[in-house]
Amino acid sequence: MPLGEPVPFHRIPLVRLLVALGLGLATFLTVRSAVEPASDAGPLVEVAVVARPVRAGAPVAPDDVRTATLPVGALPDAEPAPRPVGHTARVDLVPGEVVLAARLGPRGLAALLPPGTRALAVPRAAGTPPLEPGQRVDLLASGGIVVDGASVLAVDDSGTTVAVPEEAAPAVAEAIAASAVTLALAG
């Protein structure tokens, strides 16, 4: 056979054929692993992760979260929140944690209301102690304690929003309208 002419397939030694096939397979596997990284924890998914602390009751802002690609097996058992921005944090969110749907509520204070309660704003009055969300207060009126152990939901310059039992809401609203409610920090 003259030089430069192709060698018929049946004349290629078996060893060369096996080496060529092995190199082809190695190249394929290398390219595939670079394109689709293998993981023992399952396929990769994109999820929202907390980028900076978010306090309970605060809305999740765009800068509060980032997107991360994680293996499915590394995710918590609970459902990740698909689009957390704009929702209210039910609890404090810590940087690095996957944002879970169960840890978020709707927009506003409604997310923080326990079942069977109503939110009412009590205007700031002289003698009101410095309060923070999550603390417990007793609502006092001229007739005594209207509600004991109400949960503070929010505090601002105008007053304090508290969660009171549904059945006590009318009496509290009446006392607020009469400007007769005082908040006392409960232990």
Backbone as CSV, one residue per row, in Angstrom:
resi,resn,N_x,N_y,N_z,CA_x,CA_y,CA_z,C_x,C_y,C_z
1,MET,0.845,-1.175,0.000,0.000,0.000,0.000,0.891,1.239,0.000
2,PRO,0.683,2.168,-0.949,1.530,3.351,-1.029,1.301,4.280,0.150
3,LEU,2.326,5.060,0.456,2.239,6.026,1.553,1.224,7.114,1.218
4,GLY,0.483,7.577,2.218,-0.480,8.646,2.042,-1.875,8.161,1.702
5,GLU,-2.020,6.902,1.386,-3.343,6.374,1.104,-3.993,5.951,2.418
6,PRO,-5.329,6.148,2.557,-5.990,5.734,3.788,-5.910,4.222,3.969
7,VAL,-5.787,3.830,5.229,-5.717,2.407,5.569,-7.139,1.908,5.733
8,PRO,-7.502,0.831,5.068,-8.850,0.298,5.242,-9.080,-0.098,6.699
9,PHE,-10.336,0.053,7.149,-10.702,-0.204,8.541,-10.265,-1.592,9.002
10,HIS,-10.415,-2.600,8.178,-10.077,-3.962,8.593,-8.583,-4.147,8.791
11,ARG,-7.770,-3.171,8.407,-6.325,-3.288,8.551,-5.796,-2.531,9.778
12,ILE,-6.644,-1.728,10.469,-6.196,-0.990,11.654,-6.023,-1.990,12.783
13,PRO,-4.875,-1.992,13.386,-4.672,-2.932,14.496,-5.677,-2.660,15.618
14,LEU,-6.100,-3.694,16.275,-7.090,-3.635,17.352,-6.646,-2.710,18.475
15,VAL,-5.371,-2.694,18.796,-4.879,-1.860,19.889,-5.105,-0.379,19.572
16,ARG,-4.800,0.016,18.338,-5.011,1.412,17.961,-6.489,1.786,18.033
17,LEU,-7.336,0.890,17.612,-8.769,1.138,17.652,-9.240,1.315,19.086
18,LEU,-8.779,0.464,19.986,-9.169,0.572,21.395,-8.653,1.865,22.023
19,VAL,-7.447,2.261,21.690,-6.892,3.514,22.206,-7.713,4.700,21.708
20,ALA,-8.057,4.696,20.438,-8.860,5.781,19.880,-10.227,5.859,20.551
21,LEU,-10.865,4.709,20.716,-12.165,4.689,21.401,-12.048,5.171,22.845
22,GLY,-11.004,4.758,23.544,-10.781,5.185,24.925,-10.576,6.682,25.036
23,LEU,-9.773,7.248,24.122,-9.557,8.695,24.128,-10.848,9.450,23.806
24,GLY,-11.609,8.916,22.872,-12.889,9.550,22.552,-13.830,9.559,23.734
25,LEU,-13.911,8.434,24.441,-14.769,8.338,25.621,-14.290,9.281,26.723
26,ALA,-12.990,9.340,26.947,-12.440,10.228,27.977,-12.751,11.688,27.654
27,THR,-12.613,12.059,26.387,-12.924,13.421,25.974,-14.403,13.731,26.199
28,PHE,-15.272,12.815,25.816,-16.715,12.998,26.013,-17.057,13.194,27.487
29,LEU,-16.519,12.338,28.344,-16.823,12.427,29.777,-16.281,13.725,30.383
30,THR,-15.120,14.167,29.926,-14.549,15.411,30.439,-15.419,16.609,30.055
31,VAL,-15.823,16.655,28.797,-16.676,17.753,28.347,-18.017,17.712,29.056
32,ARG,-18.601,16.532,29.203,-19.898,16.408,29.870,-19.830,16.857,31.326
33,SER,-18.767,16.483,32.033,-18.659,16.884,33.444,-18.449,18.383,33.576
34,ALA,-17.831,19.011,32.595,-17.656,20.463,32.650,-18.964,21.182,32.389
35,VAL,-19.818,20.605,31.553,-21.092,21.227,31.220,-22.139,20.942,32.283
36,GLU,-22.210,19.718,32.762,-23.171,19.309,33.784,-22.432,18.681,34.952
37,PRO,-22.059,19.493,35.961,-21.320,18.922,37.081,-22.142,17.840,37.786
38,ALA,-21.511,16.730,38.052,-22.183,15.634,38.741,-22.225,15.927,40.228
39,SER,-23.277,15.474,40.877,-23.412,15.666,42.313,-24.104,14.459,42.914
40,ASP,-23.558,13.980,44.002,-24.194,12.860,44.697,-25.483,13.311,45.369
41,ALA,-25.655,14.629,45.535,-26.830,15.167,46.215,-27.965,15.476,45.241
42,GLY,-27.848,15.065,44.002,-28.929,15.270,43.046,-28.665,16.416,42.102
43,PRO,-29.640,16.690,41.257,-29.482,17.768,40.274,-29.395,19.134,40.951
44,LEU,-28.856,20.086,40.216,-28.691,21.435,40.748,-29.929,22.275,40.449
45,VAL,-30.298,23.131,41.414,-31.432,24.043,41.245,-31.030,25.423,41.754
46,GLU,-31.688,26.449,41.215,-31.459,27.812,41.688,-32.484,28.144,42.765
47,VAL,-32.009,28.689,43.888,-32.884,29.066,44.995,-32.472,30.436,45.516
48,ALA,-33.391,31.086,46.213,-33.088,32.360,46.867,-32.436,32.075,48.213
49,VAL,-31.351,32.809,48.484,-30.613,32.670,49.738,-30.519,34.048,50.373
50,VAL,-30.617,34.106,51.704,-30.546,35.386,52.420,-29.132,35.961,52.268
51,ALA,-29.034,37.210,51.822,-27.750,37.871,51.626,-27.360,38.735,52.829
52,ARG,-28.357,39.283,53.511,-28.093,40.092,54.710,-29.263,39.909,55.663
53,PRO,-29.060,40.167,56.965,-30.114,39.893,57.946,-31.413,40.631,57.641
54,VAL,-32.533,39.931,57.871,-33.866,40.515,57.727,-34.610,40.232,59.029
55,ARG,-35.060,41.283,59.686,-35.780,41.113,60.962,-37.215,40.669,60.721
56,ALA,-37.746,39.926,61.668,-39.148,39.508,61.606,-40.027,40.749,61.475
57,GLY,-40.987,40.684,60.552,-41.900,41.799,60.338,-41.463,42.746,59.246
58,ALA,-40.223,42.616,58.791,-39.726,43.500,57.735,-39.994,42.878,56.365
59,PRO,-40.249,43.729,55.375,-40.394,43.185,54.021,-39.023,42.795,53.471
60,VAL,-38.991,41.761,52.650,-37.749,41.314,52.019,-37.488,42.208,50.805
61,ALA,-36.363,42.907,50.825,-35.977,43.814,49.740,-35.091,43.070,48.733
62,PRO,-34.964,43.605,47.529,-34.123,42.944,46.521,-32.684,42.699,46.989
63,ASP,-32.111,43.628,47.753,-30.732,43.454,48.233,-30.614,42.453,49.377
64,ASP,-31.747,42.020,49.933,-31.726,41.083,51.062,-31.494,39.642,50.630
65,VAL,-31.671,39.354,49.339,-31.526,37.979,48.855,-30.623,37.936,47.624
66,ARG,-30.077,36.757,47.376,-29.292,36.500,46.170,-29.675,35.112,45.675
67,THR,-29.319,34.811,44.450,-29.615,33.496,43.892,-28.388,32.607,44.049
68,ALA,-28.617,31.362,44.444,-27.539,30.378,44.571,-27.959,29.099,43.863
69,THR,-26.992,28.389,43.312,-27.244,27.102,42.672,-26.769,26.019,43.623
70,LEU,-27.704,25.196,44.080,-27.404,24.153,45.071,-27.950,22.811,44.611
71,PRO,-27.343,21.711,45.077,-27.912,20.394,44.783,-29.212,20.198,45.556
72,VAL,-30.168,19.538,44.940,-31.470,19.295,45.574,-31.297,18.624,46.935
73,GLY,-30.352,17.718,47.045,-30.128,17.008,48.308,-29.603,17.876,49.426
74,ALA,-29.102,19.075,49.102,-28.585,19.982,50.129,-29.647,20.950,50.629
75,LEU,-30.847,20.915,50.034,-31.906,21.837,50.427,-32.664,21.309,51.644
76,PRO,-33.228,22.220,52.460,-34.077,21.779,53.572,-35.308,21.041,53.032
77,ASP,-35.974,20.307,53.898,-37.166,19.562,53.489,-38.326,20.482,53.107
78,ALA,-38.357,21.684,53.652,-39.449,22.624,53.367,-39.278,23.237,51.980
79,GLU,-40.369,23.778,51.453,-40.376,24.352,50.101,-39.648,25.697,50.061
80,PRO,-38.675,25.846,49.150,-38.026,27.152,48.999,-39.017,28.174,48.447
81,ALA,-38.837,29.429,48.832,-39.698,30.506,48.334,-39.275,30.859,46.915
82,PRO,-40.194,30.803,45.955,-39.804,31.076,44.575,-39.434,32.539,44.314
83,ARG,-40.171,33.482,44.878,-39.911,34.914,44.681,-40.159,35.637,46.012
84,PRO,-39.162,35.673,46.893,-39.387,36.212,48.239,-39.464,37.735,48.338
85,VAL,-38.958,38.457,47.354,-38.920,39.926,47.438,-40.340,40.472,47.568
86,GLY,-40.536,41.349,48.572,-41.834,41.968,48.810,-42.647,41.271,49.883
87,HIS,-42.303,40.022,50.201,-43.021,39.312,51.266,-42.464,39.734,52.621
88,THR,-43.241,39.534,53.658,-42.835,39.882,55.011,-42.189,38.683,55.681
89,ALA,-41.060,38.909,56.349,-40.392,37.837,57.093,-41.205,37.540,58.352
90,ARG,-41.615,36.287,58.525,-42.342,35.887,59.737,-41.396,35.770,60.928
91,VAL,-40.144,35.435,60.649,-39.108,35.269,61.671,-37.847,35.968,61.175
92,ASP,-36.862,36.117,62.050,-35.587,36.691,61.619,-34.954,35.762,60.587
93,LEU,-34.450,36.331,59.489,-33.765,35.570,58.450,-32.271,35.849,58.552
94,VAL,-31.472,34.795,58.464,-30.033,34.879,58.688,-29.285,34.697,57.365
95,PRO,-28.241,35.487,57.119,-27.484,35.341,55.873,-26.999,33.900,55.658
96,GLY,-27.133,33.455,54.427,-26.688,32.114,54.054,-27.787,31.078,54.041
97,GLU,-28.902,31.333,54.724,-29.970,30.341,54.744,-30.821,30.429,53.479
98,VAL,-31.325,29.279,53.053,-32.243,29.238,51.924,-33.554,29.867,52.389
99,VAL,-34.127,30.748,51.580,-35.390,31.400,51.952,-36.517,30.394,51.723
100,LEU,-37.198,30.038,52.805,-38.280,29.059,52.742,-39.636,29.755,52.739
101,ALA,-40.563,29.209,51.971,-41.907,29.787,51.863,-42.574,29.880,53.235
102,ALA,-42.351,28.893,54.101,-42.988,28.871,55.422,-42.473,29.977,56.335
103,ARG,-41.312,30.545,56.037,-40.740,31.592,56.873,-41.144,32.991,56.390
104,LEU,-41.966,33.021,55.326,-42.436,34.291,54.781,-43.946,34.349,54.856
105,GLY,-44.460,35.551,54.900,-45.900,35.749,54.882,-46.259,36.729,53.793
106,PRO,-47.508,37.123,53.771,-47.915,38.123,52.782,-47.282,39.469,53.112
107,ARG,-47.552,40.420,52.302,-47.031,41.763,52.561,-47.703,42.332,53.816
108,GLY,-46.952,43.108,54.603,-47.506,43.799,55.759,-47.556,42.966,57.025
109,LEU,-48.213,43.517,58.029,-48.267,42.896,59.354,-49.140,41.646,59.413
110,ALA,-49.983,41.441,58.420,-50.844,40.257,58.428,-50.027,38.978,58.558
111,ALA,-48.791,39.011,58.074,-47.926,37.836,58.142,-47.582,37.467,59.576
112,LEU,-47.612,38.428,60.468,-47.194,38.188,61.848,-48.344,37.861,62.789
113,LEU,-49.578,37.964,62.299,-50.731,37.727,63.172,-50.927,36.239,63.448
114,PRO,-50.905,35.851,64.715,-51.233,34.460,65.030,-52.717,34.207,64.724
115,PRO,-53.080,32.971,64.433,-54.498,32.666,64.180,-55.372,33.097,65.357
116,GLY,-56.544,33.616,65.048,-57.488,34.018,66.090,-57.189,35.354,66.731
117,THR,-56.317,36.157,66.108,-55.996,37.470,66.675,-56.314,38.569,65.668
118,ARG,-56.344,39.793,66.172,-56.548,40.982,65.351,-55.467,41.995,65.727
119,ALA,-55.033,42.772,64.745,-54.020,43.799,64.993,-54.708,45.139,65.217
120,LEU,-54.298,45.829,66.256,-54.812,47.167,66.557,-53.638,48.073,66.906
121,ALA,-53.729,49.323,66.461,-52.679,50.298,66.752,-53.072,51.103,67.984
122,VAL,-52.181,51.111,68.949,-52.401,51.875,70.178,-51.525,53.126,70.089
123,PRO,-52.152,54.323,70.101,-51.362,55.556,69.988,-50.357,55.675,71.131
124,ARG,-49.215,56.292,70.829,-48.167,56.481,71.832,-48.684,57.445,72.898
125,ALA,-48.480,57.042,74.127,-48.934,57.865,75.255,-47.771,58.068,76.217
126,ALA,-47.893,59.092,77.041,-46.877,59.329,78.065,-46.814,58.107,78.972
127,GLY,-45.636,57.721,79.317,-45.464,56.582,80.220,-45.335,55.244,79.506
128,THR,-45.456,55.226,78.173,-45.286,53.972,77.438,-43.804,53.613,77.442
129,PRO,-43.472,52.411,77.883,-42.054,52.025,77.901,-41.533,51.821,76.477
130,PRO,-40.210,51.875,76.288,-39.657,51.575,74.967,-39.972,50.112,74.625
131,LEU,-40.559,49.894,73.475,-40.992,48.543,73.095,-40.361,48.135,71.777
132,GLU,-40.298,46.810,71.564,-39.792,46.233,70.323,-40.729,45.128,69.870
133,PRO,-40.801,44.885,68.553,-41.614,43.761,68.070,-41.202,42.458,68.749
134,GLY,-42.207,41.671,69.080,-41.964,40.385,69.729,-42.153,40.420,71.234
135,GLN,-42.121,41.611,71.835,-42.326,41.701,73.282,-43.805,41.525,73.605
136,ARG,-44.097,41.233,74.860,-45.474,41.080,75.341,-45.836,42.283,76.196
137,VAL,-47.087,42.737,76.030,-47.583,43.873,76.806,-48.983,43.572,77.321
138,ASP,-49.314,44.217,78.442,-50.687,44.205,78.936,-51.318,45.528,78.497
139,LEU,-52.578,45.460,78.049,-53.306,46.669,77.675,-54.193,47.040,78.862
140,LEU,-53.918,48.205,79.433,-54.636,48.663,80.615,-55.596,49.783,80.253
141,ALA,-56.752,49.782,80.864,-57.733,50.860,80.726,-58.213,51.202,82.126
142,SER,-59.085,52.181,82.238,-59.535,52.627,83.566,-60.178,51.502,84.369
143,GLY,-60.749,50.537,83.711,-61.394,49.433,84.418,-60.446,48.298,84.775
144,GLY,-59.170,48.404,84.432,-58.194,47.354,84.726,-57.555,46.825,83.445
145,ILE,-57.185,45.555,83.475,-56.526,44.934,82.320,-57.576,44.568,81.278
146,VAL,-57.419,45.107,80.071,-58.317,44.771,78.969,-57.813,43.500,78.292
147,VAL,-56.502,43.432,78.062,-55.859,42.243,77.476,-54.520,42.071,78.156
148,ASP,-54.214,40.844,78.538,-52.885,40.593,79.088,-52.073,39.754,78.104
149,GLY,-50.776,40.068,78.020,-49.856,39.305,77.183,-50.056,39.469,75.683
150,ALA,-50.504,40.656,75.250,-50.631,40.886,73.803,-49.233,40.979,73.196
151,SER,-49.099,40.531,71.963,-47.809,40.536,71.275,-47.621,41.840,70.511
152,VAL,-46.456,42.467,70.680,-46.124,43.683,69.947,-45.697,43.277,68.533
153,LEU,-46.386,43.829,67.531,-46.076,43.520,66.138,-45.167,44.559,65.499
154,ALA,-45.406,45.839,65.820,-44.625,46.923,65.226,-44.652,48.124,66.140
155,VAL,-43.602,48.930,66.053,-43.502,50.153,66.859,-43.004,51.259,65.940
156,ASP,-43.680,52.411,65.991,-43.191,53.583,65.268,-43.467,54.820,66.114
157,ASP,-43.186,55.988,65.569,-43.334,57.222,66.338,-44.765,57.498,66.769
158,SER,-45.741,57.003,66.011,-47.130,57.309,66.340,-47.727,56.341,67.359
159,GLY,-47.153,55.148,67.477,-47.712,54.201,68.431,-47.183,52.790,68.263
160,THR,-47.942,51.856,68.836,-47.549,50.450,68.851,-48.693,49.608,68.316
161,THR,-48.391,48.724,67.376,-49.399,47.810,66.859,-49.262,46.493,67.613
162,VAL,-50.388,46.035,68.167,-50.384,44.806,68.973,-51.386,43.803,68.412
163,ALA,-51.112,42.527,68.661,-52.043,41.450,68.294,-52.826,41.094,69.546
164,VAL,-54.146,41.214,69.454,-55.004,40.888,70.601,-55.944,39.755,70.195
165,PRO,-56.423,38.979,71.167,-57.380,37.921,70.837,-58.602,38.512,70.133
166,GLU,-59.110,37.773,69.175,-60.243,38.222,68.355,-61.418,38.702,69.215
167,GLU,-61.724,37.968,70.274,-62.881,38.317,71.103,-62.656,39.592,71.923
168,ALA,-61.395,39.982,72.153,-61.098,41.191,72.923,-60.983,42.427,72.030
169,ALA,-60.902,42.240,70.713,-60.682,43.360,69.797,-61.724,44.482,69.946
170,PRO,-63.029,44.181,70.046,-63.988,45.288,70.193,-63.770,46.125,71.462
171,ALA,-63.480,45.464,72.586,-63.253,46.202,73.835,-61.986,47.050,73.742
172,VAL,-60.945,46.505,73.114,-59.699,47.266,72.955,-59.940,48.459,72.036
173,ALA,-60.651,48.239,70.936,-60.937,49.340,70.004,-61.720,50.450,70.694
174,GLU,-62.669,50.072,71.519,-63.463,51.061,72.256,-62.588,51.853,73.225
175,ALA,-61.691,51.150,73.929,-60.794,51.829,74.872,-59.822,52.748,74.134
176,ILE,-59.346,52.326,72.956,-58.450,53.174,72.159,-59.197,54.429,71.717
177,ALA,-60.443,54.266,71.265,-61.246,55.412,70.822,-61.474,56.399,71.963
178,ALA,-61.546,55.904,73.176,-61.742,56.766,74.341,-60.411,57.306,74.873
179,SER,-59.300,56.991,74.161,-57.955,57.404,74.586,-57.648,56.961,75.997
180,ALA,-58.038,55.740,76.309,-57.877,55.263,77.665,-56.967,54.037,77.780
181,VAL,-56.163,53.737,76.752,-55.320,52.539,76.803,-53.873,52.904,77.129
182,THR,-53.326,52.165,78.062,-51.903,52.291,78.419,-51.272,50.925,78.212
183,LEU,-50.064,50.909,77.679,-49.345,49.650,77.494,-48.350,49.449,78.621
184,ALA,-48.358,48.258,79.201,-47.408,47.918,80.256,-46.622,46.702,79.792
185,LEU,-45.308,46.798,79.825,-44.444,45.697,79.412,-44.681,44.506,80.344
186,ALA,-44.960,43.355,79.751,-45.243,42.162,80.539,-44.013,41.243,80.539
187,GLY,-43.816,40.549,81.632,-42.642,39.646,81.747,-42.937,38.260,81.326
